[in-house]
């Protein structure tokens, strides 16, 4: 159970990083 939550949080971080990078490039 804890492992799944950790994976979700990592995915959320990746999405946030992509959004930030996209905003910086535009």
C-alpha positions in Angstrom: 0.0 0.0 0.0 2.7 2.5 1.0 4.6 1.6 -2.2 1.7 2.5 -4.4 1.4 6.0 -2.7 5.1 6.6 -3.2 4.8 5.8 -6.9 1.8 8.2 -7.3 3.8 11.0 -5.6 6.8 10.3 -7.8 4.5 10.5 -10.9 3.0 13.8 -9.6 6.5 15.2 -9.1 7.4 14.2 -12.7 4.2 15.9 -14.0 5.0 19.0 -12.0 8.6 19.1 -13.4 7.3 18.8 -16.9 4.9 21.6 -16.4 7.6 23.9 -14.9 10.0 23.1 -17.7 7.4 23.7 -20.3 6.5 27.1 -18.8 10.2 28.1 -18.6 10.7 27.2 -22.3 7.7 29.1 -23.6 
